[in-house]
């Protein structure tokens, strides 16, 4: 008799959160601990990778803005091939897989090959950065909406919906925008956002080395362009930020003055 076919487990598309292992969800931690094949992004830390079983096959897929990385088509083929071998495949992504994580493309590729996908959410960078430094993303009477946007597109152009981003009642969270921060500020001002709108730039959110820079759109617009290869950074823009202790305290005011 032919051997029984191996069970095909759903491929898990898992959010690793912003970096700190203790910000993983329990479901994400259990997925990593049960993985037999782990395809992970460049920003996933060693302490999270160490949670996988010793015998787990670990493949680094890159996906770091501005640097060479594995093509999406290659990642899709790897997931499909490993899953068809009957392995428990975990595709581990920084942040939340549904926020600029290409989860739709990967889930679609799996479905087209008859494979199920399970999406496991994670803490996204905007929430982690705001929480770490006590920055509110919404504030009653000031900010009623949060707009998440990416400054990195397939063709390298800035294609943010500037009219929506200029809404004074919205807090704007811009992912992968450090290199274009001055140009983003200039375009927001041109779209109608007040030059005095608070801006917070958080590097390495959730990590012990995380840093916060407080400024305004006007000061950011006049700053030098960001550097290639800089630490991962998130840009928050909006009047809600002014309600934070970081903004109103002496330390925040000194940081703001230093940004001039």
C-alpha positions in Angstrom: 0.0 0.0 0.0 1.3 3.5 -0.7 2.3 5.6 2.4 -0.3 7.9 3.9 0.1 11.5 2.7 1.4 13.9 5.3 -1.1 16.2 6.9 -1.0 19.7 5.4 -1.1 22.2 8.2 -2.2 25.8 7.5 0.7 28.2 6.9 0.7 30.7 9.7 1.4 34.3 8.7 2.5 35.6 12.1 3.1 39.1 13.4 6.2 39.3 15.5 5.3 42.8 16.9 7.7 45.7 16.9 10.7 43.8 18.2 10.4 43.2 22.0 9.7 39.5 22.7 7.3 40.3 25.5 5.1 42.2 23.1 4.4 39.0 21.2 0.8 37.7 21.5 0.4 34.3 23.1 -0.9 32.9 19.8 2.2 34.2 18.0 4.5 32.7 20.6 2.8 29.3 20.4 3.1 29.4 16.6 6.8 30.1 16.8 7.4 27.4 19.4 5.6 24.8 17.2 7.2 25.8 13.9 9.1 23.3 11.8 10.0 25.8 9.1 10.4 29.5 10.0 10.6 32.2 7.3 11.4 35.4 9.1 12.0 39.1 8.2 15.2 40.9 8.8 13.9 42.9 11.8 12.9 39.9 13.9 15.2 39.7 16.9 17.3 36.8 18.0 15.4 36.4 21.3 12.2 35.8 19.3 14.0 33.4 16.8 15.4 31.5 19.8 11.8 30.5 20.8 11.6 28.2 17.8 12.6 24.5 18.2 16.2 23.6 17.7 15.4 21.4 14.8 13.3 24.1 13.1 14.5 25.1 9.6 15.1 28.9 9.8 15.3 31.0 6.6 15.9 34.7 6.7 13.9 36.4 4.0 15.3 39.9 4.3 12.6 42.6 3.6 14.5 45.6 4.9 13.7 48.9 3.3 16.5 50.2 1.0 18.5 46.9 1.1 18.7 43.8 -1.0 16.1 41.2 0.0 14.5 38.0 -1.1 11.9 38.5 -3.9 8.3 38.1 -2.9 7.8 35.4 -5.5 10.7 33.4 -4.0 9.2 33.7 -0.5 5.8 32.4 -1.8 7.5 29.4 -3.5 9.3 28.5 -0.3 6.2 28.6 1.8 4.3 26.4 -0.7 7.2 23.9 -1.1 7.7 23.5 2.6 4.0 23.3 3.4 3.6 20.6 0.8 6.3 18.6 2.6 3.9 18.5 5.5 5.9 21.0 7.7 4.4 23.5 10.1 5.4 26.7 8.3 5.4 30.0 10.1 6.0 33.2 8.0 7.2 35.6 10.7 6.8 39.3 10.0 7.7 42.4 12.0 4.8 44.3 13.5 1.3 43.2 12.3 1.1 41.2 9.1 -1.9 43.1 7.9 -0.2 46.5 8.1 2.1 46.9 5.1 3.1 43.2 5.6 2.0 41.9 2.2 -0.2 39.4 4.0 -2.8 39.6 1.2 -0.3 38.6 -1.5 1.0 35.7 0.5 -2.4 34.4 1.6 -3.6 34.6 -2.0 -0.6 32.7 -3.3 -1.2 29.9 -0.8 -4.9 29.7 -1.6 -4.1 29.5 -5.3 -2.1 26.3 -4.6 -4.7 24.8 -2.4 -3.1 25.7 0.9 -4.8 27.3 3.9 -3.4 30.4 5.6 -3.9 31.5 9.2 -3.2 35.2 10.0 -1.9 35.8 13.6 -2.0 39.5 14.4 0.8 41.4 16.1 1.4 44.8 17.8 2.0 47.3 15.0 4.9 49.8 15.2 2.6 52.9 15.5 1.0 51.6 18.6 4.3 50.4 20.1 6.1 53.7 19.4 3.2 55.7 20.9 2.9 53.6 24.0 6.6 53.5 24.7 6.9 57.3 24.9 3.4 58.0 26.2 2.2 59.6 23.0 -1.6 59.5 22.4 -2.7 58.6 18.9 -6.2 60.0 19.5 -7.3 62.6 21.9 -10.8 63.8 22.7 -11.7 67.0 20.9 -8.4 67.0 19.0 -7.8 63.9 17.0 -10.6 61.5 16.1 -8.8 59.4 13.4 -5.6 57.6 12.8 -4.2 57.3 9.3 -1.5 54.7 8.6 0.5 55.3 5.5 3.8 54.0 4.1 6.3 56.3 2.4 7.9 53.3 0.6 6.1 52.2 -2.6 7.0 49.7 -5.4 8.1 52.5 -7.7 10.0 54.5 -5.0 7.6 57.4 -5.3 5.8 59.2 -2.4 2.2 58.4 -3.1 0.5 59.2 0.2 -3.0 60.6 -0.1 -2.0 64.1 0.9 -5.5 65.5 1.3 -6.4 62.7 3.8 -3.1 63.1 5.6 -3.6 66.8 6.0 -6.8 66.4 7.9 -6.2 68.3 11.2 -8.3 65.8 13.2 -6.2 62.9 12.1 -3.0 61.6 13.6 -0.8 60.4 10.8 1.5 57.4 11.3 4.1 57.0 8.5 6.0 53.8 8.2 9.3 53.5 6.4 9.6 57.3 5.9 12.8 58.3 7.7 14.8 59.0 4.5 11.9 61.1 3.1 10.9 62.9 6.3 11.7 66.5 5.2 9.9 66.0 1.9 6.9 64.5 3.6 6.7 67.5 6.0 6.9 69.9 3.0 4.1 68.1 1.2 1.9 68.0 4.3 2.3 71.8 4.8 1.6 72.3 1.1 -1.6 70.2 1.5 -2.8 72.5 4.3 -1.5 71.0 7.5 -0.3 73.7 9.9 3.5 74.2 10.0 3.3 74.1 13.8 1.8 70.6 13.9 3.7 68.4 16.3 5.9 65.6 14.9 7.5 62.7 16.7 10.1 60.4 15.1 10.7 57.2 16.9 13.6 54.9 16.0 13.8 51.3 17.1 10.3 51.3 18.7 10.0 48.9 21.7 13.7 48.3 21.9 15.8 49.5 24.9 17.7 51.6 22.3 14.6 53.3 21.2 14.9 57.1 20.7 12.4 59.9 20.4 12.8 63.2 18.5 10.1 65.8 18.9 9.8 68.6 16.3 7.2 70.3 14.1 6.4 70.1 10.5 8.1 73.4 9.8 11.4 72.3 11.5 11.2 68.9 9.9 10.7 70.5 6.4 13.9 72.5 6.9 15.9 69.5 8.1 18.5 67.6 6.0 17.4 64.5 4.2 17.5 61.2 6.2 20.4 58.8 5.8 20.3 55.5 4.0 20.6 52.5 6.3 19.4 54.4 9.3 17.6 52.6 12.1 13.9 51.7 11.5 11.8 54.8 12.2 8.2 55.7 12.5 6.9 59.2 12.0 3.9 60.4 13.9 2.2 63.7 13.0 -0.7 65.3 14.7 -2.0 67.7 17.4 -2.8 64.8 19.8 1.0 64.4 20.4 0.9 67.8 22.3 -1.2 66.2 25.0 1.7 63.9 26.0 4.0 64.4 29.0 7.0 64.0 26.6 5.8 67.1 24.6 4.8 69.3 27.5 7.5 68.3 30.0 10.9 70.0 30.3 12.7 67.1 28.6 10.3 67.3 25.6 10.7 71.0 25.3 14.5 70.7 25.3 14.3 68.1 22.6 12.0 70.3 20.5 14.3 73.3 20.9 17.2 71.1 19.8 15.4 70.2 16.6 15.4 73.7 15.4 
